[in-house]
């Protein structure tokens, strides 16, 4: 009997095992798609979005009739400045707080530039304004940094990070749980039991709610006590939004994993579902920076609606009755994915 460890027998067994692995991979269409097709799609989308071109202009707000006409005309002529006019100081302040503008100017003799120096875009806007107004007297321009709680960049950022965390843990924990049960043949065994699909899928939602409490409390306590982020509406409203968002993303996770057979397949599906929300739901910057024709589509994403509702609740103290559009989007993403998951879910 030949020695399996001898030099002469190593290559045939190595080649045979390699052939077996390649054929096993090819027989998984979802794995082939995520390895070969999806990177090309992702490269095409990001390449188109970030292809070389002219530098993006800084968005600068002015109050209507507050600046001399020649100053406003000078700013509008600058290639790297996009001037937006607001009717009141409060509107300009809200635009800065919500990340819709990088800085805003108001005539207080000397003219004041209001910005958050922590934001890179605001600092770039300051430099561009200094260049634009360099021919005027030095005392014309003064910087008023944003320091008030609720107006800082960290106040804008935290609700987005909380929403992204609820999305990630909801999708990944549920999706991987279902895919693991299917890959380990546990679902096949449950097929012969009287268990209903609705009970099985609801158990994933309920277990997600158990961990949600500790997750939200830990993150929110750190934000409030360490980062000094405000919560200006009721804690009940804040908690309710977190629950609705978490259930919606858990339902989306169930839908995503309802037919996928492997861990590799569900991983690719999760990335495919979350990628548009990572890029377009206003986690790190306002989604209004995208072209205006995309805004209605971006507002239909569940993470966009959750982020908008959390920011309005935490920073502005907006009541639930004023969050109708956001709540409708969240409720739709709570009901429809679970209903579709029940329709298309298979035990094997």
Order of alpha helices (4+ residues) and beta strands (2+ residues): alpha-alpha-alpha-beta-alpha-beta-alpha-beta-beta-alpha-beta-alpha-alpha-alpha-alpha-alpha-alpha-alpha-alpha
